[in-house]
């Protein structure tokens, strides 16, 4: 099930299960809205491809934001959810084109320091109470750790069960 060419019942079922797992992961918080919600999105990016993996990651972040009470405001979390779509998409492409190590490294950098920088800049535009560099320093380390663990766990689970898919 490497590349999904058609949208069928099996694909929808996988997506539904992975979105449900994103919800469960969204309840395992690291800090604020940083949680284990993106692992199913990265896993979906491996088995279902970049678009569907991106959708699972996007919805996973929105579920985390909902269960956290949208601490960075709804518009900010929508932007972060769109970032998650892009990150899962990039993860899928680099996983297939190169290898899981490069994919994990790239997505860790994207969803860690790069995402923290983007959030810091946007937080200034939205005039959030915690914005700019203070926001960056508050989230960069937990976000980077969570990104690494989410992508690594997705890769490890895929390696264990790939023969059964």
Backbone as CSV, one residue per row, in Angstrom:
resi,resn,N_x,N_y,N_z,CA_x,CA_y,CA_z,C_x,C_y,C_z
1,UNK,0.838,-1.189,0.000,0.000,0.000,0.000,0.877,1.244,0.000
2,UNK,1.921,1.230,-0.783,2.879,2.341,-0.807,2.286,3.623,-1.367
3,UNK,1.699,3.572,-2.521,1.112,4.759,-3.141,-0.350,4.493,-3.436
4,UNK,-1.197,5.274,-2.841,-2.624,5.092,-3.042,-3.017,5.781,-4.340
5,UNK,-3.467,4.998,-5.278,-3.887,5.540,-6.568,-5.393,5.794,-6.582
6,UNK,-6.121,5.051,-5.765,-7.566,5.216,-5.744,-8.051,5.390,-4.321
7,UNK,-9.133,6.088,-4.202,-9.731,6.371,-2.908,-10.859,5.371,-2.712
8,UNK,-10.580,4.286,-1.971,-11.560,3.221,-1.797,-11.872,3.024,-0.313
9,UNK,-12.691,2.032,-0.020,-13.116,1.779,1.357,-11.918,1.475,2.252
10,UNK,-10.976,0.705,1.758,-9.794,0.357,2.549,-8.991,1.614,2.905
11,UNK,-8.821,2.500,1.952,-8.085,3.741,2.188,-8.802,4.613,3.212
12,UNK,-10.111,4.750,3.058,-10.898,5.557,3.995,-10.836,4.952,5.393
13,UNK,-10.860,3.628,5.474,-10.772,2.951,6.770,-9.427,3.218,7.436
14,UNK,-8.342,3.097,6.670,-7.021,3.420,7.218,-6.977,4.863,7.715
15,UNK,-7.500,5.767,6.908,-7.494,7.179,7.310,-8.288,7.386,8.594
16,UNK,-9.462,6.771,8.690,-10.303,6.930,9.878,-9.600,6.407,11.125
17,UNK,-8.974,5.253,11.002,-8.251,4.680,12.144,-7.087,5.584,12.541
18,UNK,-6.354,6.080,11.564,-5.200,6.931,11.865,-5.628,8.286,12.421
19,UNK,-6.745,8.828,11.962,-7.257,10.073,12.539,-7.687,9.831,13.983
20,UNK,-8.311,8.679,14.249,-8.679,8.330,15.627,-7.433,8.198,16.501
21,UNK,-6.375,7.587,15.949,-5.114,7.499,16.700,-4.501,8.880,16.917
22,UNK,-4.692,9.787,15.967,-4.230,11.163,16.152,-4.943,11.801,17.335
23,UNK,-6.238,11.518,17.450,-6.986,12.051,18.587,-6.428,11.517,19.897
24,UNK,-6.176,10.215,19.944,-5.601,9.628,21.161,-4.236,10.248,21.439
25,UNK,-3.411,10.377,20.406,-2.103,11.006,20.573,-2.208,12.456,20.999
26,UNK,-3.281,13.132,20.585,-3.460,14.535,20.959,-3.699,14.696,22.454
27,UNK,-4.105,13.625,23.099,-4.329,13.667,24.543,-3.045,13.437,25.330
28,UNK,-1.991,13.007,24.650,-0.686,12.808,25.294,0.136,14.061,25.024
29,UNK,-0.011,15.026,25.903,0.588,16.348,25.716,2.027,16.377,26.228
30,UNK,2.836,17.149,25.539,4.198,17.422,25.984,4.229,18.808,26.617
31,UNK,3.646,19.767,25.893,3.552,21.134,26.399,2.505,21.863,25.571
32,UNK,1.500,22.441,26.216,0.472,23.187,25.492,-0.195,22.325,24.444
33,UNK,-0.074,22.734,23.175,-0.671,21.942,22.095,0.362,21.057,21.402
34,UNK,1.526,20.898,22.001,2.552,19.993,21.475,2.258,18.610,22.050
35,UNK,2.021,17.642,21.162,1.578,16.322,21.614,2.016,15.247,20.622
36,UNK,1.561,14.033,20.864,1.878,12.899,19.989,0.768,12.675,18.954
37,UNK,0.316,13.762,18.361,-0.751,13.694,17.366,-0.252,13.491,15.946
38,UNK,0.988,13.811,15.665,1.461,13.758,14.277,2.029,12.397,13.875
39,UNK,2.289,11.509,14.830,2.801,10.182,14.482,1.884,9.464,13.490
40,UNK,0.556,9.427,13.724,-0.303,8.781,12.729,-0.274,9.484,11.370
41,UNK,-0.086,10.789,11.367,0.023,11.517,10.103,1.271,11.126,9.338
42,UNK,2.391,11.000,10.052,3.628,10.568,9.398,3.510,9.118,8.927
43,UNK,2.866,8.283,9.736,2.648,6.891,9.338,1.764,6.836,8.086
44,UNK,0.701,7.634,8.078,-0.170,7.700,6.901,0.597,8.189,5.679
45,UNK,1.526,9.113,5.892,2.334,9.617,4.775,3.181,8.504,4.171
46,UNK,3.598,7.556,5.003,4.380,6.423,4.503,3.485,5.452,3.736
47,UNK,2.352,5.075,4.326,1.547,4.008,3.711,0.501,4.501,2.714
48,UNK,0.024,5.727,2.871,-1.045,6.228,2.005,-0.576,7.288,1.016
49,UNK,0.622,7.794,1.226,1.142,8.808,0.323,1.073,10.209,0.912
50,UNK,1.645,11.164,0.207,1.800,12.509,0.763,0.488,13.259,1.006
51,UNK,-0.467,13.164,0.103,-1.704,13.931,0.269,-2.537,13.428,1.439
52,UNK,-2.765,12.129,1.474,-3.597,11.574,2.544,-2.877,11.637,3.887
53,UNK,-1.565,11.438,3.878,-0.796,11.613,5.108,-0.889,13.040,5.609
54,UNK,-0.849,13.981,4.682,-0.990,15.391,5.047,-2.341,15.691,5.661
55,UNK,-3.386,15.080,5.119,-4.727,15.291,5.678,-4.811,14.746,7.096
56,UNK,-4.258,13.561,7.323,-4.266,12.976,8.669,-3.479,13.870,9.634
57,UNK,-2.322,14.373,9.213,-1.511,15.245,10.073,-2.232,16.560,10.360
58,UNK,-2.868,17.128,9.353,-3.621,18.372,9.520,-4.741,18.184,10.541
59,UNK,-5.525,17.131,10.365,-6.624,16.870,11.293,-6.109,16.518,12.682
60,UNK,-4.980,15.823,12.739,-4.377,15.498,14.034,-4.027,16.746,14.817
61,UNK,-3.451,17.739,14.146,-3.126,18.979,14.865,-4.393,19.697,15.308
62,UNK,-5.399,19.733,14.456,-6.638,20.407,14.858,-7.269,19.728,16.073
63,UNK,-7.196,18.399,16.135,-7.714,17.687,17.310,-6.923,18.050,18.562
64,UNK,-5.608,18.172,18.425,-4.789,18.581,19.565,-5.149,19.988,19.999
65,UNK,-5.309,20.883,19.041,-5.658,22.266,19.366,-7.013,22.333,20.070
66,UNK,-7.967,21.534,19.595,-9.290,21.510,20.223,-9.189,21.014,21.658
67,UNK,-8.450,19.918,21.876,-8.345,19.359,23.233,-7.485,20.223,24.147
68,UNK,-6.746,21.173,23.568,-5.938,22.102,24.369,-6.647,23.435,24.573
69,UNK,-7.783,23.632,23.919,-8.500,24.892,24.033,-7.955,25.990,23.134
70,UNK,-7.342,25.630,22.025,-6.763,26.587,21.075,-5.903,27.640,21.787
71,UNK,-4.821,27.225,22.452,-4.022,28.182,23.228,-3.381,29.296,22.397
72,UNK,-3.196,29.072,21.105,-2.574,30.098,20.257,-3.590,30.769,19.333
73,UNK,-4.854,30.636,19.585,-5.991,31.151,18.817,-6.317,30.231,17.637
74,UNK,-7.555,30.269,17.217,-8.005,29.411,16.113,-7.257,29.706,14.812
75,UNK,-7.110,30.979,14.406,-6.378,31.230,13.149,-4.939,30.701,13.176
76,UNK,-4.272,30.855,14.311,-2.891,30.372,14.430,-2.847,28.849,14.298
77,UNK,-3.788,28.168,14.918,-3.801,26.705,14.838,-4.192,26.209,13.445
78,UNK,-4.971,26.971,12.726,-5.263,26.602,11.336,-3.986,26.692,10.504
79,UNK,-3.201,27.733,10.733,-1.919,27.871,10.029,-0.988,26.720,10.391
80,UNK,-0.923,26.381,11.671,-0.071,25.268,12.111,-0.559,23.955,11.488
81,UNK,-1.872,23.768,11.409,-2.419,22.555,10.787,-2.015,22.473,9.317
82,UNK,-2.029,23.602,8.626,-1.582,23.621,7.226,-0.092,23.298,7.132
83,UNK,0.684,23.799,8.094,2.108,23.431,8.146,2.257,21.927,8.312
84,UNK,1.437,21.336,9.167,1.516,19.894,9.399,1.219,19.118,8.117
85,UNK,0.283,19.620,7.318,0.018,18.995,6.023,1.293,19.005,5.178
86,UNK,1.936,20.165,5.104,3.160,20.306,4.304,4.264,19.413,4.854
87,UNK,4.422,19.370,6.171,5.495,18.570,6.768,5.288,17.083,6.495
88,UNK,4.052,16.594,6.611,3.774,15.182,6.314,4.001,14.899,4.832
89,UNK,3.644,15.833,3.988,3.863,15.694,2.545,5.359,15.559,2.257
90,UNK,6.146,16.459,2.829,7.608,16.424,2.634,8.185,15.135,3.210
91,UNK,7.691,14.719,4.373,8.144,13.476,4.998,7.922,12.298,4.056
92,UNK,6.739,12.220,3.466,6.418,11.125,2.547,7.349,11.112,1.340
93,UNK,7.548,12.265,0.747,8.398,12.360,-0.447,9.843,11.983,-0.113
94,UNK,10.383,12.527,0.975,11.784,12.226,1.323,11.945,10.784,1.780
95,UNK,10.924,10.225,2.432,10.972,8.821,2.849,11.077,7.920,1.627
96,UNK,10.255,8.190,0.629,10.235,7.350,-0.572,11.445,7.600,-1.474
97,UNK,11.867,8.846,-1.576,12.952,9.191,-2.488,14.326,8.862,-1.899
98,UNK,14.483,9.030,-0.600,15.789,8.807,0.030,15.724,7.640,1.008
99,UNK,15.487,7.947,2.273,15.378,6.887,3.274,14.722,7.439,4.534
100,UNK,14.369,6.562,5.476,13.669,7.030,6.671,14.510,7.953,7.553
101,UNK,15.825,7.784,7.528,16.684,8.616,8.373,16.686,10.060,7.895
102,UNK,16.816,10.247,6.590,16.790,11.600,6.027,15.405,12.213,6.227
103,UNK,14.358,11.424,6.006,12.994,11.930,6.190,12.762,12.368,7.632
104,UNK,13.219,11.556,8.585,13.061,11.902,9.998,13.853,13.157,10.336
105,UNK,15.070,13.259,9.831,15.887,14.448,10.089,15.271,15.710,9.513
106,UNK,14.814,15.631,8.277,14.222,16.813,7.636,12.942,17.240,8.340
107,UNK,12.068,16.283,8.653,10.810,16.665,9.289,11.043,17.152,10.721
108,UNK,12.078,16.661,11.383,12.401,17.157,12.718,12.814,18.623,12.650
109,UNK,13.614,18.970,11.663,14.028,20.370,11.499,12.840,21.238,11.075
110,UNK,12.035,20.742,10.141,10.873,21.515,9.685,9.869,21.749,10.807
111,UNK,9.521,20.675,11.510,8.488,20.777,12.535,9.059,21.166,13.894
112,UNK,10.341,21.407,13.965,10.972,21.879,15.193,11.325,23.350,15.064
113,UNK,12.599,23.651,14.796,13.021,25.055,14.747,12.327,25.890,13.667
114,UNK,12.089,25.317,12.495,11.445,26.093,11.422,10.002,26.438,11.807
115,UNK,9.257,25.463,12.291,7.874,25.716,12.715,7.830,26.707,13.872
116,UNK,8.792,26.605,14.786,8.845,27.551,15.907,9.107,28.971,15.409
117,UNK,9.991,29.114,14.420,10.252,30.441,13.837,9.008,30.998,13.145
118,UNK,8.336,30.161,12.384,7.118,30.607,11.696,6.059,31.021,12.718
119,UNK,5.871,30.204,13.746,4.890,30.524,14.786,5.246,31.822,15.496
120,UNK,6.526,32.035,15.734,6.970,33.262,16.399,6.639,34.487,15.561
121,UNK,6.902,34.409,14.265,6.619,35.540,13.375,5.115,35.799,13.270
122,UNK,4.343,34.741,13.105,2.895,34.905,12.964,2.277,35.391,14.268
123,UNK,2.831,34.961,15.392,2.295,35.386,16.687,2.408,36.897,16.877
124,UNK,3.420,37.500,16.280,3.558,38.959,16.337,2.433,39.607,15.528
125,UNK,2.164,39.057,14.344,1.081,39.594,13.505,-0.277,39.487,14.197
126,UNK,-0.499,38.374,14.904,-1.768,38.169,15.598,-1.799,38.842,16.971
127,UNK,-0.689,39.464,17.360,-0.574,40.170,18.644,-0.930,39.270,19.827
128,UNK,-0.393,38.055,19.796,-0.608,37.131,20.904,0.174,37.608,22.117
129,UNK,-0.304,37.299,23.311,0.427,37.721,24.511,1.855,37.168,24.559
130,UNK,2.005,35.909,24.189,3.339,35.309,24.096,3.681,35.278,22.617
131,UNK,4.627,36.136,22.208,4.938,36.227,20.784,6.421,36.462,20.562
132,UNK,6.830,36.354,19.318,8.216,36.627,18.945,9.192,35.636,19.552
133,UNK,10.349,36.166,19.922,11.411,35.303,20.458,11.027,34.587,21.750
134,UNK,10.285,35.218,22.668,9.876,34.453,23.858,9.068,33.201,23.501
135,UNK,8.180,33.314,22.510,7.428,32.134,22.064,8.370,31.106,21.452
136,UNK,9.290,31.567,20.614,10.248,30.660,19.984,11.003,29.859,21.040
137,UNK,11.571,30.556,22.024,12.360,29.870,23.052,11.502,28.952,23.920
138,UNK,10.224,29.286,24.079,9.341,28.447,24.895,8.972,27.137,24.203
139,UNK,8.909,27.152,22.858,8.416,25.960,22.161,9.464,25.192,21.373
140,UNK,10.600,25.790,21.059,11.525,25.148,20.119,12.029,23.784,20.609
141,UNK,12.411,23.673,21.855,12.957,22.396,22.341,11.868,21.323,22.441
142,UNK,10.739,21.584,23.129,9.718,20.527,23.173,9.152,20.183,21.795
143,UNK,9.038,21.173,20.920,8.527,20.927,19.573,9.489,20.060,18.764
144,UNK,10.771,20.326,18.882,11.778,19.540,18.162,11.812,18.102,18.677
145,UNK,11.770,17.944,19.984,11.762,16.598,20.577,10.508,15.835,20.139
146,UNK,9.352,16.488,20.218,8.099,15.839,19.821,8.112,15.465,18.346
147,UNK,8.637,16.346,17.518,8.708,16.069,16.081,9.583,14.854,15.805
148,UNK,10.730,14.812,16.449,11.631,13.671,16.267,10.959,12.377,16.710
149,UNK,10.360,12.390,17.902,9.741,11.173,18.429,8.541,10.732,17.589
150,UNK,7.701,11.676,17.176,6.547,11.335,16.337,6.975,10.680,15.034
151,UNK,7.963,11.257,14.363,8.400,10.693,13.078,9.145,9.373,13.272
152,UNK,9.969,9.281,14.309,10.703,8.049,14.580,9.751,6.897,14.905
153,UNK,8.764,7.157,15.738,7.797,6.114,16.093,7.032,5.654,14.853
154,UNK,6.668,6.583,13.974,5.974,6.211,12.728,6.835,5.284,11.885
155,UNK,8.116,5.609,11.764,9.042,4.779,10.979,9.184,3.399,11.614
156,UNK,9.354,3.355,12.931,9.537,2.075,13.621,8.293,1.194,13.505
157,UNK,7.124,1.780,13.674,5.889,0.999,13.545,5.749,0.462,12.126
158,UNK,6.050,1.292,11.145,5.964,0.834,9.755,6.908,-0.338,9.511
159,UNK,8.112,-0.249,10.033,9.077,-1.343,9.841,8.574,-2.650,10.439
160,UNK,7.884,-2.555,11.568,7.394,-3.751,12.242,6.209,-4.365,11.495
161,UNK,5.311,-3.543,10.970,4.073,-4.096,10.401,3.971,-4.007,8.881
162,UNK,5.012,-3.574,8.195,4.897,-3.366,6.739,4.529,-4.634,5.976
163,UNK,4.912,-5.781,6.456,4.581,-7.027,5.760,3.090,-7.341,5.840
164,UNK,2.406,-6.791,6.843,0.991,-7.096,7.046,0.064,-6.117,6.340
165,UNK,0.623,-5.060,5.784,-0.226,-4.054,5.117,-0.516,-4.442,3.686
